[in-house]
Every structure is written in C-alpha cells, then in structure tokens.
Amino acid sequence: MKEVNPAPLSPEDEGPRLPGFRTWRGVYLLVIGAFVALVVALTVFTRLHA
C-alpha cells in the first residue's frame, strides 16, 4: 500500500511561495523596510507641513 500522508516539510524547507522571494527572510526584510520608509516619510511630511 502507498503512504497517504507524506512526511511534512520542516518550516525551514518550505518557502514563502511568493514571486520574487525564495526565503522568508526576504519577505521579512521587505516588510520591515517598507515600515521604516513609511515612518521616515511621515516624519518628513510632518516637519514640512507643520
């Protein structure tokens, strides 16, 4: 008989399945970078228009 449920992949072996990203580290860096850019932009706009 064939095995119905193959062994699950470990979290390190499973990629994010997003185009352009091979690892979760790249996704995390993009999200953190976007957050930092947003905070910097809000700071700059607040100082320019205050």
N, C-alpha and C positions, 0 to 999 in steps of 0.2 A: 504494500500500500504506500501511496505517496504521502508525504508530510503536508498537511493542510496549511499550517501556520509556520512559515519560515522564521528563523531567528530574527528578532527585531534588530534594527541598526542601532548602534550606540549614538548618543547625541553628537559625538564628535564626527561620526561618519556621515550624518545627514546634513546636506547643505540647505541653504535657505530657499532654494528653488525660485529665485528671483533673477530676471535677466540682468546681466552685468555684475552679479555678485556671486562669487564662488564660496565665500565663507561668511559666517555670522559676524565675524569681526568687522568686515567691510560695511555691513548694514549698520552695526552699532556706531561706527565712526561717522558714517553719513548722518545719522540721526543726531548725534552729539554736535557735529559740525554745523548742521542746519540750526540747531537750537542756539548755539553760540553766535552764529551770524545774525539770527533774529534779535537776540538781546543787544548786540552791538548796534544794529540798525535802529532799534527803538531808542537806545541811548542817544545816538547821534541826532535823530529826528526830534527828540525831546529838547535837546540843547539848541538846535537850530530854530525851533518854532516857539520857544518859551520866552 
